[in-house]
Amino acid sequence: MPRVPSMSVTLTGAVQTTASHLLRLTLAALTGVLMARTLQPEGRGIYAMIATTGGIAIVIGSLSIGRSQIALWPDGARHRTLTGNGLLLGLVLGVASALVTLAIVITFVPLTAPHLLVVALLAVPFGVAAVNLNGIALLRSRIGLANRTVVASALVLNVPVLVLAVIGHLTVTAVVVCWTAAIAVPFWLLLGPLGLRSMRVEAALARRQLALSCRYHVGVVASHLLLSADIFLLSALVSPAEVGLYTVGTAFLTFARVPADAVTQIALPRQAIQDEHAAGDVTARVLRVNLLISSTLVGTLAIVSPVLIPLLYGAAFARSVAPLLLLAPGVIALSLIRPVEQYLVRLGRPMTMTAIALGALAANLALNAVLIPRWGACGAALSATVSYTAMLAVEVVWFARAASAGVRELLPQVSDLRSMVSMLSGAGRTPSTAATRQAEDRVVP
């Protein structure tokens, strides 16, 4: 039976993953500050609209193939075929998604710069394929490879933007071009290390993947729209400038999600093992650790935000603080949703997961329709927190029943604090190159 990575490798991977994402966010924060000061709220809002639209196109085009990869991974004989199918399906579905998105936006959504949307959509096929290949890399416990794509993408996006901002030539067009390149880079970095020549493509398995993934996909798209619909509604009901204020607040809180996202990413192979009881124990532990980490970091950022946001972004963004504070509890909820869903996928009830996501999205849209016209970005933040928290509550109750987990098992314990200390103490220790490569090449069911 394929082996699960040892705890030392897991902790090292979590530290390395956190470091790579912190580097990405640090660069993003620097560029975000310069962008905000150069483009002002309206320009920042236009860029956010285009990048969000491109991101939605990638999510739609992915067709949740990643969910089918998780569900079918325990069969080791399928690993090469799942990799090849992920590549081919990603490119084909990405092209279709980009074309459909462009047609819908041109027809129904008023955009200030439609030509920039065309530029952004060029990256969608590569972005979709990269999502599938990155999922394979994580299932193979090739954490280092996944982290390298994060760093490379961050450098491609942020370094040119920083240079252009410093020399005084930063424009919305330049930022969109950099975003497009950054989305495509991971695709090319993943191809070789995952064994392009050894990949297999199998039509029968692809059809099975599509049949399984489609049952999850409506829920996945609904979950993504839950995170991004407020941006479109703010632009339509208020102004792009209000979008700029809102996205600065959300970007500031993103730092708090990095360690929790790293723990979630590292836990995926352990949640995909055949032993359902063990997978449930891993999931419960991840929930406890993520709750502890996120609560601490979100609370800290919320406390310092009234000083740091105006200082970093300028006085024009002082109004970003109020929506940030309202969104803070929702960010904590988001750090717990993903690990729960990684477990729930194995239960084979996609329509239930879809119904939960659709219910949360419906609640979010209804609240936004009422609150955004009255309170703008604050209304969007409040709507997000309520809907995220409600979605988390439903999914945690489902998980607790399925895994027979009690309330005590879901709340942080002293042992979880020790795990955090061990993770931090291991930050300066890395395994040898050979050991790292061996750990990355292990195939985890």
C-alpha positions in Angstrom: 0.0 0.0 0.0 1.4 3.5 -0.8 2.8 5.2 2.2 1.6 8.5 3.7 4.3 11.0 4.3 5.8 11.0 7.8 4.9 13.7 10.3 8.3 15.3 10.0 8.0 15.6 6.3 4.4 16.9 6.8 5.5 19.6 9.2 8.4 20.6 7.0 6.0 20.8 4.0 3.6 22.9 6.0 6.3 25.4 6.9 7.6 25.5 3.3 4.1 26.0 2.0 3.4 28.8 4.5 6.7 30.5 3.5 5.9 30.3 -0.2 2.4 31.7 0.3 3.7 34.4 2.6 6.2 35.4 0.0 3.4 35.6 -2.6 1.3 37.7 -0.3 4.1 40.0 0.8 4.8 40.8 -2.8 1.1 41.2 -3.4 0.9 43.6 -0.5 3.7 45.7 -1.8 2.2 45.9 -5.3 -1.3 46.4 -3.8 -0.1 49.4 -1.9 1.6 50.9 -5.0 -1.4 50.0 -7.2 -3.8 51.6 -4.7 -1.8 54.8 -4.6 -1.3 55.0 -8.4 -4.6 53.7 -9.7 -6.8 55.0 -6.9 -10.0 53.2 -5.9 -11.6 53.3 -9.4 -8.6 51.8 -11.2 -8.1 49.3 -8.4 -11.8 48.3 -8.8 -11.5 47.9 -12.6 -8.6 45.6 -12.2 -10.4 43.6 -9.5 -13.4 43.2 -11.8 -11.3 41.8 -14.7 -9.2 39.5 -12.5 -12.3 38.2 -10.7 -14.0 37.5 -14.1 -10.9 35.6 -15.2 -10.8 33.7 -12.0 -14.5 32.7 -12.3 -13.8 31.5 -15.9 -11.0 29.2 -14.5 -13.3 27.8 -11.9 -16.1 27.2 -14.4 -13.7 25.6 -16.8 -12.2 23.3 -14.2 -15.5 21.4 -14.1 -14.4 20.2 -10.7 -12.1 17.6 -12.2 -10.0 17.9 -9.1 -12.8 16.4 -7.1 -12.9 13.3 -9.3 -9.1 13.0 -9.0 -9.5 12.9 -5.2 -12.3 10.3 -5.4 -10.5 8.0 -7.9 -6.9 8.4 -6.5 -7.0 5.4 -4.1 -6.6 3.1 -7.2 -2.9 3.3 -7.9 -3.3 1.9 -11.4 -5.1 5.1 -12.5 -2.5 7.7 -11.4 -0.8 8.2 -14.8 -4.2 8.3 -16.6 -5.6 10.8 -14.1 -2.6 13.0 -14.8 -3.0 12.8 -18.5 -6.7 13.3 -18.4 -6.3 16.3 -16.1 -3.9 18.0 -18.6 -6.1 17.4 -21.7 -9.5 18.1 -20.1 -8.1 21.2 -18.5 -7.0 22.7 -21.9 -10.1 21.8 -23.7 -12.5 22.9 -21.0 -10.5 26.0 -20.4 -10.8 27.2 -24.1 -14.6 26.5 -23.9 -14.9 28.4 -20.6 -13.0 31.4 -21.9 -15.2 31.7 -25.0 -18.4 31.3 -23.1 -17.3 33.8 -20.4 -16.4 36.4 -23.1 -19.8 36.0 -24.8 -21.7 36.3 -21.6 -19.8 39.4 -20.3 -20.0 41.2 -23.6 -23.8 40.6 -23.7 -24.8 41.2 -20.2 -22.1 42.9 -18.1 -21.1 46.5 -18.6 -17.3 46.7 -18.4 -15.1 49.8 -18.5 -12.3 48.0 -20.4 -13.6 45.0 -22.4 -10.4 44.6 -24.3 -8.5 44.0 -21.1 -10.9 41.1 -20.3 -9.9 39.5 -23.6 -6.3 39.6 -22.6 -7.1 38.1 -19.2 -9.1 35.3 -20.7 -6.2 34.1 -22.9 -4.7 32.6 -19.7 -7.8 30.6 -18.8 -7.0 27.3 -20.6 -3.6 27.2 -19.0 -5.0 28.2 -15.6 -7.6 25.4 -15.7 -5.0 22.8 -16.7 -2.7 24.0 -14.0 -5.4 23.6 -11.4 -5.8 19.9 -12.4 -2.1 19.3 -12.5 -1.5 21.0 -9.2 -4.1 18.7 -7.6 -2.2 15.7 -8.9 1.0 17.2 -7.5 -0.6 17.5 -4.0 -2.0 14.0 -4.2 1.5 12.7 -5.0 2.8 14.7 -2.0 5.0 16.8 -4.3 4.6 19.8 -2.0 7.8 21.4 -3.1 6.7 21.4 -6.8 3.4 23.0 -5.8 5.2 25.6 -3.8 7.6 26.5 -6.6 4.6 27.3 -8.9 3.2 29.6 -6.3 6.5 31.5 -6.0 7.1 31.7 -9.7 3.6 33.0 -10.4 4.0 35.6 -7.6 7.3 36.8 -9.1 5.9 37.1 -12.6 2.9 39.1 -11.4 4.4 41.3 -8.8 8.0 42.2 -9.8 7.0 43.9 -13.1 4.2 45.8 -11.4 6.6 47.0 -8.7 9.1 48.1 -11.3 6.5 49.9 -13.3 5.1 51.6 -10.2 8.5 52.8 -9.1 9.3 54.4 -12.5 5.8 55.9 -12.8 4.4 53.9 -15.7 1.9 51.6 -14.0 -1.5 51.3 -15.7 -4.4 49.0 -15.4 -3.4 47.5 -18.7 0.0 46.6 -17.4 -1.4 45.0 -14.3 -3.8 42.9 -16.4 -1.0 41.7 -18.7 1.1 40.7 -15.7 -1.9 38.8 -14.2 -2.4 36.9 -17.4 1.2 35.8 -17.6 1.2 34.8 -13.9 -1.8 32.6 -14.4 -0.1 30.7 -17.3 3.3 30.2 -15.6 2.3 27.3 -13.3 1.1 25.2 -16.2 4.5 25.2 -17.9 6.3 24.5 -14.6 4.1 21.5 -13.8 4.4 19.7 -17.1 7.9 18.3 -16.9 8.1 17.3 -13.3 4.8 15.4 -13.4 6.1 13.3 -16.3 4.6 14.5 -19.6 5.9 11.5 -21.5 4.5 9.0 -19.0 1.0 10.5 -18.9 -1.8 8.5 -20.3 -5.2 9.6 -21.7 -8.1 7.3 -21.4 -11.5 8.3 -22.9 -13.5 5.9 -20.7 -12.0 7.2 -17.5 -12.4 10.8 -18.7 -16.1 10.2 -19.2 -16.3 8.7 -15.7 -14.5 11.8 -14.3 -16.8 14.2 -16.1 -19.9 12.3 -14.9 -18.6 12.4 -11.3 -17.2 15.9 -11.4 -20.3 17.5 -13.0 -22.3 16.3 -10.0 -20.0 18.4 -7.8 -19.4 21.3 -10.1 -22.6 23.3 -9.6 -21.7 23.4 -5.9 -18.1 24.4 -6.6 -19.1 27.2 -8.9 -21.7 28.3 -6.3 -19.0 28.3 -3.7 -16.7 30.5 -5.9 -19.5 32.9 -6.7 -20.2 33.1 -3.0 -16.7 34.5 -2.7 -16.8 36.9 -5.7 -20.4 37.9 -6.5 -20.3 40.8 -4.0 -17.6 42.4 -6.2 -19.9 42.5 -9.2 -22.9 43.6 -7.1 -20.8 46.4 -5.6 -19.8 47.6 -9.0 -23.3 47.5 -10.4 -25.2 48.9 -7.4 -22.6 51.4 -6.1 -19.4 52.0 -8.1 -16.0 50.6 -9.1 -14.5 52.8 -6.4 -16.5 51.0 -3.7 -15.1 47.7 -5.1 -11.6 49.1 -4.7 -12.3 49.9 -1.0 -13.7 46.5 -0.4 -11.0 44.5 -2.1 -8.2 46.3 -0.2 -9.9 45.2 3.1 -10.2 41.6 1.9 -6.6 41.5 0.6 -5.4 42.7 4.0 -7.1 39.8 5.7 -5.7 37.3 3.2 -2.5 37.1 5.2 -4.4 35.5 8.0 -5.4 32.6 5.8 -1.9 31.5 4.7 -0.9 29.2 7.6 -4.4 27.6 7.7 -4.4 27.1 3.9 -0.9 25.5 4.2 -2.1 23.0 6.8 -5.2 22.2 4.7 -3.0 21.6 1.6 -0.6 19.3 3.5 -3.5 17.3 5.0 -5.0 16.4 1.6 -3.1 13.1 1.1 -3.9 12.0 4.6 -7.6 12.7 4.0 -7.5 10.7 0.8 -6.4 7.4 2.5 -8.6 4.4 2.4 -9.2 4.3 6.2 -12.2 6.5 6.7 -11.8 6.6 10.5 -8.3 7.8 10.2 -9.3 10.4 7.6 -11.9 11.7 10.0 -9.4 12.0 12.8 -7.1 14.0 10.5 -9.9 16.3 9.4 -11.0 17.0 13.0 -7.4 17.8 13.9 -7.0 20.2 10.9 -10.2 21.9 11.9 -8.9 22.5 15.5 -5.5 23.8 14.3 -7.0 26.0 11.7 -9.5 27.5 14.1 -6.7 28.3 16.5 -4.4 29.8 13.9 -7.0 31.8 12.0 -8.6 33.2 15.1 -5.3 34.5 16.4 -4.1 36.0 13.1 -7.5 37.5 12.0 -7.9 39.1 15.5 -4.4 40.6 15.3 -4.9 42.0 11.8 -8.3 43.4 12.8 -6.7 45.2 15.7 -3.9 46.8 13.7 -6.0 47.6 10.6 -7.3 51.1 11.6 -3.7 52.2 11.7 -2.0 50.2 9.0 -4.5 50.5 6.2 -4.6 54.3 5.9 -0.8 54.3 6.5 0.0 51.8 3.8 -2.7 52.5 1.2 -3.4 56.2 1.8 -6.2 58.2 3.3 -8.5 57.4 0.4 -8.7 53.8 1.7 -9.5 54.6 5.3 -13.1 53.5 4.7 -11.7 50.0 4.0 -11.4 49.4 7.7 -15.1 49.0 8.6 -15.8 46.3 6.0 -12.6 44.5 7.0 -13.8 44.3 10.6 -17.2 43.0 9.5 -15.6 40.4 7.3 -13.1 39.1 9.9 -15.4 36.4 11.3 -16.2 35.2 7.8 -12.5 34.8 7.0 -12.1 32.5 10.0 -15.1 30.4 8.7 -13.4 30.2 5.3 -10.3 28.7 6.8 -12.4 25.8 8.0 -14.7 25.1 5.0 -12.0 23.7 2.7 -10.7 21.0 5.0 -14.2 19.9 5.8 -15.1 19.6 2.1 -12.0 17.6 1.4 -13.4 15.0 3.7 -17.0 15.3 2.6 -16.0 14.5 -1.0 -15.1 11.0 0.0 -18.7 10.4 1.2 -20.0 10.4 -2.4 -22.9 12.7 -1.9 -22.2 15.5 -4.4 -25.8 16.7 -4.7 -25.9 17.4 -0.9 -22.7 19.4 -1.1 -24.2 21.3 -4.1 -27.4 22.0 -2.2 -25.4 23.5 0.7 -23.3 25.7 -1.6 -26.4 26.9 -3.5 -28.2 27.7 -0.3 -25.3 29.8 1.0 -25.0 31.6 -2.4 -28.7 32.3 -2.4 -28.6 33.7 1.1 -25.5 35.8 0.2 -27.2 37.3 -2.9 -30.4 38.1 -1.0 -28.5 39.8 1.8 -26.3 41.7 -0.7 -29.3 42.9 -2.6 -30.7 44.4 0.6 -27.5 45.6 2.4 -25.2 46.8 -0.4 -27.5 49.7 -1.6 -27.7 50.8 2.1 -24.2 50.3 3.4 -22.0 49.6 0.3 -18.8 47.7 1.1 -19.9 47.2 4.7 -23.1 45.6 3.5 -21.1 43.2 1.3 -18.8 42.3 4.2 -21.7 41.6 6.5 -23.5 39.5 3.9 -20.3 37.5 3.3 -19.7 36.8 7.0 -23.3 35.6 7.6 -23.3 33.3 4.5 -19.8 31.8 5.1 -20.6 31.1 8.7 -23.9 29.4 7.9 -22.3 27.2 5.2 -19.6 26.2 7.6 -22.1 25.3 10.4 -24.0 23.0 8.1 -20.9 21.3 6.7 -19.3 20.8 10.2 -22.5 19.2 11.5 -22.6 16.8 8.5 -18.9 16.0 9.0 -19.4 15.4 12.8 -22.2 13.0 12.2 -20.4 11.1 9.4 -17.1 10.8 11.4 -18.8 10.3 14.8 -16.9 13.3 16.1 -18.0 15.0 19.3 -17.9 18.7 20.1 -14.7 18.3 22.1 -12.9 16.8 19.1 -13.7 19.9 17.1 -12.4 22.5 19.5 -8.7 23.4 19.9 -6.8 21.4 22.5 -3.4 21.7 24.2 -2.0 19.0 21.8 -2.9 21.3 18.9 -0.9 24.1 20.4 2.0 21.8 20.7 1.7 20.9 17.0 1.8 24.6 16.1 5.0 25.0 18.2 6.5 21.9 16.6 5.7 23.2 13.1 7.4 26.6 13.9 10.4 25.0 15.5 10.9 22.9 12.4 11.0 25.9 10.2 14.7 26.0 10.1 15.2 22.3 9.5 14.8 20.8 6.1 15.4 17.2 5.1 18.2 16.4 2.8 17.7 16.8 -1.0 17.5 13.0 -1.5 15.0 12.7 1.4 12.9 15.5 0.1 12.8 14.1 -3.4 11.9 10.7 -2.0 9.0 12.1 0.0 7.8 14.2 -3.0 7.8 11.1 -5.3 5.7 9.0 -2.9 2.3 8.3 -4.3 -0.3 8.8 -1.6 -3.8 7.2 -2.1 
